Structure formats: C-alpha cells, structure tokens
Amino acid sequence: MKASELVLTDFRLNATAARRVTVQLSFDEAFTAHHRAVYRYACALTRDETLAEDVVQEVFIRLHEHLYEAQKDGLLLGWLLRVTANVARNTIRRHNRARARDEAFAMNAVETSEEPLPDEAMLRRAEIGEARRALDKIKEPMRSCLLLKHEGLSYREIAAALGINESNVGSLIARGRKEFIRLYGKIGR
C-alpha cells in the first residue's frame, strides 16, 4: 500500500467519524440560538406574555441542567420545544384560576367604563377572540402542528418537538388547516 493510499483511507475514516459527531453547543450558544423560537412558541401556547416569560425561564433552567442530554441526537430545538409545551401546560394549569379571575375583572372594568372603545379596536378584538376560539377547538396534535408550522419550523423539527412521526406532520397540518377554516367560518362569519 502506498503512502498516498494510506492518507486517502485515513481521510475517509476521519470524514465518516466527523459526520457521526454532533456539535455540542455551550449553554450561552444554545440560549442565543433558540431563545426567540422558544419564546414565540410559549407565547402561542399560553397567549400571555408574562406566563410565556415564566415558561421560557423554566425551559432554559431545565436546559442548563440537562444540556448534554438535550443535544444527544442533534435535535436541540425539538427538545426545547417539547419541554416548552410541557412547561406551558403545567403553568397554565397552575395559573388557570388567577387568569379567570383577572379576565372577569377586566370584563367588568370594560363594561363599567364610561368611554366606549373605538369601533375598529372592538372589531379587531372580536376577530382575534373568534380565531382563538376556533383554534382552541382544534384537537391536539393538529393545533400544535399548525402553531409550529406558522413559526417556520420544518416537519422534522415539528415531529421532534411533539414526539410524533415525521411522516404524519404534513397530514396533521393539512387537516388542522381544514378544521380551522371550517370552525372559523362558523364562528367568524
């Protein structure tokens, strides 16, 4: 065997080994790269910026505790979004009574207000409320697939985030869109 053949064989082995190695990010790099996506997903799930901030804080605390386990398959964003969904559900459960109490107070304050809100703002709020009610009626995982696709995630990232088969993501998104159109049409128009 010639020396050039030996070098070429060694290069091929190193290239194969390099493909198998996953790049491990530091916590700061992971935070910088994924904070925005986690925050937007938390906002979409909780529909409350304050709760979303609490969720994001908890998610990144968990990432700090499990940094290397979260990156083992190279799907860090999927891991983060799955944790975000779980933490958001738990946070919503804990804050459900307080949120209902706050909404009742806000509705009472709007009804007792002497100055009426501008017509355009009222119509916009009504449309947003109708769209949210329609979205709330869509069953999981179609709803989460729609939200994540709207955030710009790939089918692979959506599948990793929700723990579902990647081949099912497209059909869940299509069925979710159909269902949203059907429900929003009934509620909205």
Backbone as JSON Lines, residues from 0, in Angstrom:
{"i":0,"aa":"M","n":[0.85,-1.17,0.0],"ca":[0.0,0.0,0.0],"c":[0.89,1.24,0.0]}
{"i":1,"aa":"K","n":[0.57,2.17,-0.88],"ca":[1.35,3.39,-0.98],"c":[0.97,4.37,0.12]}
{"i":2,"aa":"A","n":[1.85,5.32,0.33],"ca":[1.6,6.33,1.36],"c":[0.39,7.19,1.01]}
{"i":3,"aa":"S","n":[0.19,7.49,-0.28],"ca":[-0.96,8.32,-0.68],"c":[-2.27,7.57,-0.46]}
{"i":4,"aa":"E","n":[-2.25,6.24,-0.68],"ca":[-3.45,5.45,-0.42],"c":[-3.76,5.41,1.07]}
{"i":5,"aa":"L","n":[-2.74,5.35,1.88],"ca":[-2.91,5.34,3.31],"c":[-3.52,6.66,3.81]}
{"i":6,"aa":"V","n":[-3.05,7.78,3.28],"ca":[-3.57,9.08,3.66],"c":[-5.02,9.21,3.23]}
{"i":7,"aa":"L","n":[-5.34,8.73,2.01],"ca":[-6.71,8.81,1.5],"c":[-7.65,7.96,2.35]}
{"i":8,"aa":"T","n":[-7.23,6.76,2.73],"ca":[-8.04,5.9,3.58],"c":[-8.25,6.56,4.94]}
{"i":9,"aa":"D","n":[-7.2,7.14,5.5],"ca":[-7.29,7.82,6.79],"c":[-8.26,9.0,6.69]}
{"i":10,"aa":"F","n":[-8.22,9.76,5.58],"ca":[-9.11,10.89,5.38],"c":[-10.56,10.42,5.34]}
{"i":11,"aa":"R","n":[-10.83,9.33,4.63],"ca":[-12.19,8.8,4.54],"c":[-12.7,8.37,5.91]}
{"i":12,"aa":"L","n":[-11.88,7.73,6.7],"ca":[-12.29,7.32,8.04],"c":[-12.58,8.53,8.91]}
{"i":13,"aa":"N","n":[-11.73,9.55,8.83],"ca":[-11.95,10.76,9.63],"c":[-13.22,11.48,9.2]}
{"i":14,"aa":"A","n":[-13.51,11.52,7.9],"ca":[-14.72,12.19,7.42],"c":[-15.96,11.45,7.91]}
{"i":15,"aa":"T","n":[-15.93,10.12,7.9],"ca":[-17.06,9.32,8.39],"c":[-17.25,9.55,9.89]}
{"i":16,"aa":"A","n":[-16.17,9.55,10.62],"ca":[-16.26,9.77,12.07],"c":[-16.76,11.18,12.36]}
{"i":17,"aa":"A","n":[-16.36,12.15,11.58],"ca":[-16.78,13.53,11.8],"c":[-18.28,13.68,11.58]}
{"i":18,"aa":"R","n":[-18.85,12.94,10.63],"ca":[-20.29,13.02,10.39],"c":[-21.08,12.48,11.57]}
{"i":19,"aa":"R","n":[-20.53,11.52,12.27],"ca":[-21.21,10.92,13.4],"c":[-21.16,11.8,14.65]}
{"i":20,"aa":"V","n":[-20.18,12.65,14.73],"ca":[-20.0,13.5,15.9],"c":[-20.96,14.68,15.81]}
{"i":21,"aa":"T","n":[-21.72,14.9,16.86],"ca":[-22.64,16.02,16.92],"c":[-21.95,17.18,17.61]}
{"i":22,"aa":"V","n":[-22.12,18.37,17.09],"ca":[-21.52,19.55,17.69],"c":[-22.28,19.88,18.96]}
{"i":23,"aa":"Q","n":[-21.56,19.97,20.06],"ca":[-22.16,20.32,21.34],"c":[-22.06,21.83,21.52]}
{"i":24,"aa":"L","n":[-23.19,22.46,21.75],"ca":[-23.23,23.9,21.99],"c":[-23.08,24.18,23.48]}
{"i":25,"aa":"S","n":[-22.5,25.31,23.78],"ca":[-22.49,25.73,25.17],"c":[-23.88,26.25,25.5]}
{"i":26,"aa":"F","n":[-24.14,26.46,26.77],"ca":[-25.46,26.97,27.17],"c":[-25.72,28.33,26.55]}
{"i":27,"aa":"D","n":[-24.72,29.2,26.58],"ca":[-24.89,30.55,26.01],"c":[-25.2,30.48,24.52]}
{"i":28,"aa":"E","n":[-24.53,29.61,23.79],"ca":[-24.78,29.47,22.35],"c":[-26.19,28.93,22.09]}
{"i":29,"aa":"A","n":[-26.59,27.95,22.88],"ca":[-27.93,27.37,22.73],"c":[-29.0,28.4,23.07]}
{"i":30,"aa":"F","n":[-28.77,29.16,24.13],"ca":[-29.72,30.2,24.52],"c":[-29.86,31.24,23.42]}
{"i":31,"aa":"T","n":[-28.74,31.71,22.91],"ca":[-28.75,32.73,21.87],"c":[-29.43,32.22,20.6]}
{"i":32,"aa":"A","n":[-29.16,30.98,20.25],"ca":[-29.69,30.42,19.01],"c":[-31.19,30.14,19.09]}
{"i":33,"aa":"H","n":[-31.72,29.77,20.25],"ca":[-33.08,29.27,20.32],"c":[-34.04,30.04,21.22]}
{"i":34,"aa":"H","n":[-33.57,31.09,21.88],"ca":[-34.44,31.82,22.79],"c":[-35.68,32.37,22.1]}
{"i":35,"aa":"R","n":[-35.5,32.96,20.95],"ca":[-36.61,33.59,20.24],"c":[-37.69,32.57,19.86]}
{"i":36,"aa":"A","n":[-37.28,31.42,19.34],"ca":[-38.25,30.39,18.93],"c":[-39.01,29.84,20.15]}
{"i":37,"aa":"V","n":[-38.29,29.62,21.24],"ca":[-38.93,29.11,22.45],"c":[-39.92,30.14,22.99]}
{"i":38,"aa":"Y","n":[-39.53,31.41,22.98],"ca":[-40.42,32.46,23.49],"c":[-41.68,32.57,22.62]}
{"i":39,"aa":"R","n":[-41.52,32.56,21.31],"ca":[-42.69,32.67,20.43],"c":[-43.62,31.48,20.61]}
{"i":40,"aa":"Y","n":[-43.08,30.29,20.74],"ca":[-43.91,29.11,20.94],"c":[-44.62,29.18,22.29]}
{"i":41,"aa":"A","n":[-43.91,29.62,23.31],"ca":[-44.53,29.76,24.64],"c":[-45.65,30.8,24.58]}
{"i":42,"aa":"C","n":[-45.44,31.9,23.86],"ca":[-46.49,32.91,23.7],"c":[-47.7,32.33,22.98]}
{"i":43,"aa":"A","n":[-47.45,31.53,21.96],"ca":[-48.56,30.93,21.21],"c":[-49.35,29.96,22.08]}
{"i":44,"aa":"L","n":[-48.66,29.23,22.93],"ca":[-49.35,28.26,23.79],"c":[-50.07,28.92,24.95]}
{"i":45,"aa":"T","n":[-49.45,29.89,25.58],"ca":[-50.04,30.49,26.77],"c":[-50.92,31.68,26.47]}
{"i":46,"aa":"R","n":[-50.67,32.34,25.35],"ca":[-51.39,33.57,24.97],"c":[-51.26,34.65,26.04]}
{"i":47,"aa":"D","n":[-50.17,34.65,26.73],"ca":[-49.92,35.62,27.79],"c":[-48.41,35.83,27.87]}
{"i":48,"aa":"E","n":[-47.95,37.04,27.61],"ca":[-46.51,37.3,27.57],"c":[-45.83,37.06,28.92]}
{"i":49,"aa":"T","n":[-46.52,37.39,29.99],"ca":[-45.94,37.19,31.32],"c":[-45.76,35.71,31.61]}
{"i":50,"aa":"L","n":[-46.8,34.92,31.33],"ca":[-46.68,33.47,31.52],"c":[-45.62,32.9,30.59]}
{"i":51,"aa":"A","n":[-45.57,33.4,29.36],"ca":[-44.59,32.92,28.39],"c":[-43.17,33.17,28.9]}
{"i":52,"aa":"E","n":[-42.93,34.32,29.5],"ca":[-41.62,34.61,30.06],"c":[-41.27,33.64,31.19]}
{"i":53,"aa":"D","n":[-42.26,33.32,32.02],"ca":[-42.03,32.33,33.08],"c":[-41.7,30.96,32.49]}
{"i":54,"aa":"V","n":[-42.44,30.59,31.45],"ca":[-42.21,29.3,30.79],"c":[-40.81,29.26,30.21]}
{"i":55,"aa":"V","n":[-40.41,30.31,29.5],"ca":[-39.09,30.35,28.87],"c":[-37.99,30.24,29.93]}
{"i":56,"aa":"Q","n":[-38.18,30.94,31.03],"ca":[-37.18,30.87,32.1],"c":[-37.04,29.43,32.61]}
{"i":57,"aa":"E","n":[-38.17,28.77,32.84],"ca":[-38.14,27.39,33.32],"c":[-37.5,26.45,32.29]}
{"i":58,"aa":"V","n":[-37.82,26.66,31.01],"ca":[-37.26,25.81,29.96],"c":[-35.74,25.92,29.93]}
{"i":59,"aa":"F","n":[-35.23,27.14,30.02],"ca":[-33.78,27.29,29.95],"c":[-33.08,26.88,31.25]}
{"i":60,"aa":"I","n":[-33.78,26.89,32.35],"ca":[-33.22,26.31,33.58],"c":[-33.06,24.81,33.37]}
{"i":61,"aa":"R","n":[-34.09,24.19,32.8],"ca":[-34.0,22.75,32.53],"c":[-32.92,22.43,31.52]}
{"i":62,"aa":"L","n":[-32.77,23.31,30.5],"ca":[-31.7,23.1,29.52],"c":[-30.34,23.17,30.21]}
{"i":63,"aa":"H","n":[-30.18,24.11,31.1],"ca":[-28.9,24.24,31.82],"c":[-28.61,22.98,32.61]}
{"i":64,"aa":"E","n":[-29.65,22.39,33.2],"ca":[-29.47,21.17,34.0],"c":[-29.22,19.94,33.13]}
{"i":65,"aa":"H","n":[-29.76,19.93,31.89],"ca":[-29.68,18.74,31.02],"c":[-29.09,19.09,29.66]}
{"i":66,"aa":"L","n":[-28.08,19.93,29.63],"ca":[-27.54,20.46,28.38],"c":[-27.05,19.35,27.44]}
{"i":67,"aa":"Y","n":[-26.31,18.41,27.94],"ca":[-25.72,17.4,27.07],"c":[-26.74,16.34,26.65]}
{"i":68,"aa":"E","n":[-27.67,15.97,27.53],"ca":[-28.7,15.01,27.15],"c":[-29.62,15.6,26.08]}
{"i":69,"aa":"A","n":[-29.87,16.9,26.14],"ca":[-30.76,17.56,25.19],"c":[-30.18,17.6,23.79]}
{"i":70,"aa":"Q","n":[-28.87,17.54,23.69],"ca":[-28.21,17.65,22.39],"c":[-27.77,16.31,21.81]}
{"i":71,"aa":"K","n":[-28.12,15.21,22.45],"ca":[-27.54,13.94,22.04],"c":[-27.92,13.49,20.63]}
{"i":72,"aa":"D","n":[-29.1,13.81,20.13],"ca":[-29.49,13.41,18.78],"c":[-29.38,14.54,17.77]}
{"i":73,"aa":"G","n":[-28.85,15.67,18.18],"ca":[-28.71,16.79,17.29],"c":[-30.01,17.53,17.05]}
{"i":74,"aa":"L","n":[-31.01,17.29,17.88],"ca":[-32.31,17.94,17.74],"c":[-32.6,18.79,18.98]}
{"i":75,"aa":"L","n":[-31.71,19.7,19.27],"ca":[-31.85,20.54,20.45],"c":[-33.13,21.36,20.4]}
{"i":76,"aa":"L","n":[-33.44,21.95,19.25],"ca":[-34.64,22.77,19.15],"c":[-35.89,21.93,19.4]}
{"i":77,"aa":"G","n":[-35.94,20.73,18.89],"ca":[-37.07,19.84,19.15],"c":[-37.22,19.55,20.63]}
{"i":78,"aa":"W","n":[-36.1,19.28,21.3],"ca":[-36.13,19.03,22.75],"c":[-36.65,20.26,23.47]}
{"i":79,"aa":"L","n":[-36.14,21.42,23.1],"ca":[-36.57,22.66,23.76],"c":[-38.07,22.91,23.57]}
{"i":80,"aa":"L","n":[-38.57,22.66,22.37],"ca":[-39.99,22.91,22.11],"c":[-40.88,21.9,22.83]}
{"i":81,"aa":"R","n":[-40.41,20.68,22.95],"ca":[-41.19,19.69,23.71],"c":[-41.26,20.08,25.18]}
{"i":82,"aa":"V","n":[-40.13,20.5,25.74],"ca":[-40.1,20.95,27.13],"c":[-40.97,22.2,27.28]}
{"i":83,"aa":"T","n":[-40.92,23.09,26.29],"ca":[-41.75,24.3,26.32],"c":[-43.22,23.94,26.39]}
{"i":84,"aa":"A","n":[-43.65,22.98,25.57],"ca":[-45.06,22.57,25.57],"c":[-45.46,22.0,26.93]}
{"i":85,"aa":"N","n":[-44.61,21.16,27.5],"ca":[-44.93,20.56,28.8],"c":[-44.96,21.6,29.91]}
{"i":86,"aa":"V","n":[-43.98,22.48,29.93],"ca":[-43.93,23.51,30.97],"c":[-45.11,24.47,30.81]}
{"i":87,"aa":"A","n":[-45.45,24.8,29.56],"ca":[-46.58,25.71,29.32],"c":[-47.88,25.1,29.83]}
{"i":88,"aa":"R","n":[-48.09,23.82,29.56],"ca":[-49.31,23.16,30.05],"c":[-49.38,23.21,31.58]}
{"i":89,"aa":"N","n":[-48.28,22.91,32.22],"ca":[-48.26,22.95,33.69],"c":[-48.47,24.36,34.22]}
{"i":90,"aa":"T","n":[-47.87,25.33,33.58],"ca":[-48.02,26.72,34.01],"c":[-49.46,27.18,33.84]}
{"i":91,"aa":"I","n":[-50.06,26.81,32.74],"ca":[-51.46,27.19,32.51],"c":[-52.36,26.56,33.56]}
{"i":92,"aa":"R","n":[-52.11,25.32,33.89],"ca":[-52.92,24.66,34.94],"c":[-52.78,25.4,36.27]}
{"i":93,"aa":"R","n":[-51.56,25.78,36.62],"ca":[-51.33,26.46,37.9],"c":[-51.97,27.84,37.94]}
{"i":94,"aa":"H","n":[-51.99,28.52,36.82],"ca":[-52.47,29.9,36.78],"c":[-53.89,30.04,36.26]}
{"i":95,"aa":"N","n":[-54.58,28.93,36.04],"ca":[-55.91,28.98,35.43],"c":[-56.9,29.79,36.28]}
{"i":96,"aa":"R","n":[-56.94,29.55,37.56],"ca":[-57.88,30.28,38.41],"c":[-57.57,31.76,38.48]}
{"i":97,"aa":"A","n":[-56.3,32.09,38.61],"ca":[-55.92,33.51,38.68],"c":[-56.23,34.21,37.36]}
{"i":98,"aa":"R","n":[-55.99,33.54,36.25],"ca":[-56.27,34.13,34.95],"c":[-57.77,34.34,34.75]}
{"i":99,"aa":"A","n":[-58.58,33.38,35.17],"ca":[-60.03,33.53,35.05],"c":[-60.51,34.7,35.9]}
{"i":100,"aa":"R","n":[-59.95,34.85,37.07],"ca":[-60.31,35.95,37.95],"c":[-59.91,37.29,37.32]}
{"i":101,"aa":"D","n":[-58.72,37.35,36.72],"ca":[-58.26,38.58,36.07],"c":[-59.13,38.92,34.86]}
{"i":102,"aa":"E","n":[-59.51,37.91,34.08],"ca":[-60.35,38.16,32.91],"c":[-61.73,38.66,33.33]}
{"i":103,"aa":"A","n":[-62.28,38.08,34.39],"ca":[-63.58,38.54,34.88],"c":[-63.49,39.98,35.36]}
{"i":104,"aa":"F","n":[-62.4,40.33,36.01],"ca":[-62.21,41.7,36.46],"c":[-62.08,42.65,35.27]}
{"i":105,"aa":"A","n":[-61.33,42.23,34.25],"ca":[-61.14,43.07,33.07],"c":[-62.45,43.26,32.32]}
{"i":106,"aa":"M","n":[-63.23,42.21,32.19],"ca":[-64.53,42.32,31.51],"c":[-65.45,43.26,32.29]}
{"i":107,"aa":"N","n":[-65.44,43.18,33.6],"ca":[-66.26,44.05,34.42],"c":[-65.8,45.51,34.27]}
{"i":108,"aa":"A","n":[-64.5,45.73,34.19],"ca":[-63.98,47.08,34.03],"c":[-64.36,47.67,32.68]}
{"i":109,"aa":"V","n":[-64.35,46.86,31.62],"ca":[-64.73,47.34,30.28],"c":[-66.22,47.66,30.26]}
{"i":110,"aa":"E","n":[-67.05,46.83,30.89],"ca":[-68.49,47.06,30.89],"c":[-68.87,48.31,31.67]}
{"i":111,"aa":"T","n":[-68.15,48.61,32.74],"ca":[-68.48,49.77,33.57],"c":[-67.8,51.04,33.08]}
{"i":112,"aa":"S","n":[-66.94,50.92,32.07],"ca":[-66.24,52.09,31.54],"c":[-67.23,53.05,30.89]}
{"i":113,"aa":"E","n":[-67.07,54.34,31.17],"ca":[-67.97,55.34,30.62],"c":[-67.64,55.65,29.17]}
{"i":114,"aa":"E","n":[-66.37,55.59,28.79],"ca":[-65.97,55.88,27.42],"c":[-65.94,54.6,26.61]}
{"i":115,"aa":"P","n":[-66.69,54.53,25.5],"ca":[-66.66,53.33,24.68],"c":[-65.33,53.22,23.92]}
{"i":116,"aa":"L","n":[-64.91,51.97,23.66],"ca":[-63.7,51.75,22.88],"c":[-63.99,52.06,21.42]}
{"i":117,"aa":"P","n":[-63.0,52.47,20.65],"ca":[-63.22,52.72,19.23],"c":[-63.73,51.45,18.53]}
{"i":118,"aa":"D","n":[-64.59,51.66,17.53],"ca":[-65.21,50.54,16.82],"c":[-64.18,49.59,16.2]}
{"i":119,"aa":"E","n":[-63.15,50.14,15.6],"ca":[-62.15,49.3,14.94],"c":[-61.44,48.4,15.94]}
{"i":120,"aa":"A","n":[-61.09,48.94,17.09],"ca":[-60.4,48.14,18.11],"c":[-61.31,47.03,18.62]}
{"i":121,"aa":"M","n":[-62.59,47.33,18.78],"ca":[-63.54,46.31,19.25],"c":[-63.7,45.21,18.21]}
{"i":122,"aa":"L","n":[-63.79,45.58,16.94],"ca":[-63.91,44.58,15.88],"c":[-62.66,43.71,15.81]}
{"i":123,"aa":"R","n":[-61.5,44.33,15.92],"ca":[-60.24,43.58,15.88],"c":[-60.16,42.59,17.05]}
{"i":124,"aa":"R","n":[-60.52,43.05,18.24],"ca":[-60.51,42.15,19.4],"c":[-61.5,41.01,19.22]}
{"i":125,"aa":"A","n":[-62.65,41.31,18.65],"ca":[-63.66,40.27,18.42],"c":[-63.14,39.24,17.42]}
{"i":126,"aa":"E","n":[-62.49,39.69,16.35],"ca":[-61.94,38.76,15.35],"c":[-60.85,37.89,15.96]}
{"i":127,"aa":"I","n":[-59.98,38.5,16.75],"ca":[-58.91,37.73,17.4],"c":[-59.51,36.7,18.35]}
{"i":128,"aa":"G","n":[-60.52,37.11,19.1],"ca":[-61.18,36.17,20.01],"c":[-61.83,35.02,19.27]}
{"i":129,"aa":"E","n":[-62.46,35.3,18.14],"ca":[-63.1,34.25,17.33],"c":[-62.05,33.29,16.77]}
{"i":130,"aa":"A","n":[-60.95,33.83,16.29],"ca":[-59.88,32.98,15.77],"c":[-59.3,32.1,16.87]}
{"i":131,"aa":"R","n":[-59.12,32.66,18.07],"ca":[-58.59,31.87,19.19],"c":[-59.56,30.78,19.61]}
{"i":132,"aa":"R","n":[-60.85,31.1,19.63],"ca":[-61.84,30.07,19.97],"c":[-61.83,28.94,18.94]}
{"i":133,"aa":"A","n":[-61.72,29.31,17.68],"ca":[-61.64,28.29,16.63],"c":[-60.39,27.44,16.81]}
{"i":134,"aa":"L","n":[-59.26,28.07,17.1],"ca":[-58.01,27.35,17.31],"c":[-58.09,26.45,18.53]}
{"i":135,"aa":"D","n":[-58.77,26.91,19.58],"ca":[-58.92,26.11,20.8],"c":[-59.74,24.84,20.55]}
{"i":136,"aa":"K","n":[-60.63,24.86,19.57],"ca":[-61.47,23.7,19.29],"c":[-60.76,22.63,18.46]}
{"i":137,"aa":"I","n":[-59.63,22.98,17.88],"ca":[-58.86,22.01,17.09],"c":[-58.13,21.08,18.06]}
{"i":138,"aa":"K","n":[-58.24,19.79,17.8],"ca":[-57.64,18.8,18.69],"c":[-56.14,18.75,18.51]}
{"i":139,"aa":"E","n":[-55.48,18.31,19.58],"ca":[-54.04,18.08,19.54],"c":[-53.8,16.78,18.78]}
{"i":140,"aa":"P","n":[-52.76,16.57,18.09],"ca":[-51.61,17.43,17.86],"c":[-51.76,18.35,16.65]}
{"i":141,"aa":"M","n":[-52.96,18.37,16.02],"ca":[-53.15,19.23,14.85],"c":[-52.9,20.69,15.21]}
{"i":142,"aa":"R","n":[-53.39,21.11,16.37],"ca":[-53.25,22.51,16.79],"c":[-51.78,22.88,16.95]}
{"i":143,"aa":"S","n":[-51.03,22.03,17.64],"ca":[-49.6,22.32,17.84],"c":[-48.83,22.29,16.53]}
{"i":144,"aa":"C","n":[-49.2,21.38,15.63],"ca":[-48.54,21.34,14.32],"c":[-48.77,22.64,13.56]}
{"i":145,"aa":"L","n":[-50.01,23.14,13.6],"ca":[-50.32,24.41,12.93],"c":[-49.5,25.56,13.52]}
{"i":146,"aa":"L","n":[-49.46,25.63,14.84],"ca":[-48.72,26.71,15.5],"c":[-47.23,26.65,15.17]}
{"i":147,"aa":"L","n":[-46.66,25.46,15.22],"ca":[-45.23,25.32,14.95],"c":[-44.9,25.57,13.49]}
{"i":148,"aa":"K","n":[-45.76,25.14,12.58],"ca":[-45.54,25.4,11.16],"c":[-45.63,26.9,10.9]}
{"i":149,"aa":"H","n":[-46.55,27.57,11.56],"ca":[-46.67,29.02,11.43],"c":[-45.41,29.72,11.93]}
{"i":150,"aa":"E","n":[-44.73,29.11,12.89],"ca":[-43.48,29.67,13.41],"c":[-42.31,29.42,12.47]}
{"i":151,"aa":"G","n":[-42.52,28.61,11.42],"ca":[-41.48,28.38,10.42],"c":[-40.64,27.15,10.65]}
{"i":152,"aa":"L","n":[-41.06,26.24,11.51],"ca":[-40.29,25.03,11.76],"c":[-40.48,24.03,10.62]}
{"i":153,"aa":"S","n":[-39.48,23.21,10.42],"ca":[-39.56,22.15,9.41],"c":[-40.38,20.99,9.96]}
{"i":154,"aa":"Y","n":[-40.8,20.1,9.08],"ca":[-41.56,18.93,9.52],"c":[-40.75,18.11,10.51]}
{"i":155,"aa":"R","n":[-39.44,17.99,10.29],"ca":[-38.59,17.21,11.19],"c":[-38.56,17.84,12.59]}
{"i":156,"aa":"E","n":[-38.44,19.16,12.64],"ca":[-38.41,19.85,13.93],"c":[-39.76,19.76,14.64]}
{"i":157,"aa":"I","n":[-40.84,19.84,13.88],"ca":[-42.17,19.71,14.47],"c":[-42.34,18.31,15.05]}
{"i":158,"aa":"A","n":[-41.93,17.3,14.28],"ca":[-42.04,15.92,14.76],"c":[-41.24,15.71,16.03]}
{"i":159,"aa":"A","n":[-40.05,16.27,16.08],"ca":[-39.21,16.12,17.28],"c":[-39.82,16.86,18.47]}
{"i":160,"aa":"A","n":[-40.37,18.03,18.22],"ca":[-40.95,18.82,19.31],"c":[-42.18,18.16,19.91]}
{"i":161,"aa":"L","n":[-42.98,17.52,19.07],"ca":[-44.23,16.94,19.54],"c":[-44.13,15.44,19.83]}
{"i":162,"aa":"G","n":[-43.0,14.84,19.47],"ca":[-42.82,13.42,19.71],"c":[-43.71,12.56,18.83]}
{"i":163,"aa":"I","n":[-43.91,12.99,17.58],"ca":[-44.74,12.24,16.64],"c":[-43.89,11.85,15.44]}
{"i":164,"aa":"N","n":[-44.42,10.98,14.6],"ca":[-43.73,10.52,13.42],"c":[-43.68,11.65,12.39]}
{"i":165,"aa":"E","n":[-42.51,11.86,11.79],"ca":[-42.34,12.94,10.81],"c":[-43.26,12.78,9.61]}
{"i":166,"aa":"S","n":[-43.57,11.56,9.23],"ca":[-44.43,11.34,8.07],"c":[-45.88,11.75,8.33]}
{"i":167,"aa":"N","n":[-46.25,11.92,9.59],"ca":[-47.62,12.32,9.92],"c":[-47.8,13.84,10.0]}
{"i":168,"aa":"V","n":[-46.73,14.58,10.05],"ca":[-46.81,16.02,10.28],"c":[-47.58,16.73,9.17]}
{"i":169,"aa":"G","n":[-47.28,16.41,7.92],"ca":[-47.94,17.08,6.79],"c":[-49.44,16.89,6.8]}
{"i":170,"aa":"S","n":[-49.88,15.66,7.05],"ca":[-51.33,15.41,7.07],"c":[-51.99,16.08,8.28]}
{"i":171,"aa":"L","n":[-51.3,16.13,9.41],"ca":[-51.85,16.82,10.58],"c":[-52.0,18.32,10.33]}
{"i":172,"aa":"I","n":[-51.02,18.9,9.63],"ca":[-51.11,20.33,9.31],"c":[-52.27,20.57,8.34]}
{"i":173,"aa":"A","n":[-52.39,19.74,7.32],"ca":[-53.46,19.92,6.34],"c":[-54.84,19.75,6.99]}
{"i":174,"aa":"R","n":[-54.99,18.72,7.81],"ca":[-56.28,18.52,8.5],"c":[-56.56,19.65,9.48]}
{"i":175,"aa":"G","n":[-55.52,20.13,10.16],"ca":[-55.68,21.25,11.09],"c":[-56.12,22.52,10.38]}
{"i":176,"aa":"R","n":[-55.55,22.78,9.2],"ca":[-55.95,23.97,8.43],"c":[-57.4,23.86,7.99]}
{"i":177,"aa":"K","n":[-57.79,22.69,7.52],"ca":[-59.18,22.47,7.1],"c":[-60.14,22.7,8.27]}
{"i":178,"aa":"E","n":[-59.77,22.13,9.41],"ca":[-60.61,22.26,10.6],"c":[-60.7,23.71,11.05]}
{"i":179,"aa":"F","n":[-59.59,24.43,11.0],"ca":[-59.6,25.84,11.39],"c":[-60.5,26.64,10.46]}
{"i":180,"aa":"I","n":[-60.39,26.41,9.18],"ca":[-61.23,27.12,8.22],"c":[-62.7,26.82,8.47]}
{"i":181,"aa":"R","n":[-63.0,25.55,8.73],"ca":[-64.39,25.16,8.99],"c":[-64.92,25.84,10.26]}
{"i":182,"aa":"L","n":[-64.13,25.78,11.34],"ca":[-64.56,26.35,12.61],"c":[-64.59,27.86,12.59]}
{"i":183,"aa":"Y","n":[-63.58,28.46,12.02],"ca":[-63.53,29.93,11.97],"c":[-64.64,30.47,11.09]}
{"i":184,"aa":"G","n":[-64.98,29.76,10.04],"ca":[-66.09,30.17,9.18],"c":[-67.41,30.16,9.95]}
{"i":185,"aa":"K","n":[-67.62,29.14,10.8],"ca":[-68.84,29.06,11.6],"c":[-68.88,30.15,12.65]}
{"i":186,"aa":"I","n":[-67.75,30.37,13.33],"ca":[-67.72,31.33,14.42],"c":[-67.61,32.75,13.87]}
{"i":187,"aa":"G","n":[-66.72,32.94,12.91],"ca":[-66.39,34.29,12.48],"c":[-67.37,34.92,11.52]}
{"i":188,"aa":"R","n":[-67.98,34.16,10.66],"ca":[-68.82,34.78,9.64],"c":[-70.21,34.23,9.66]}
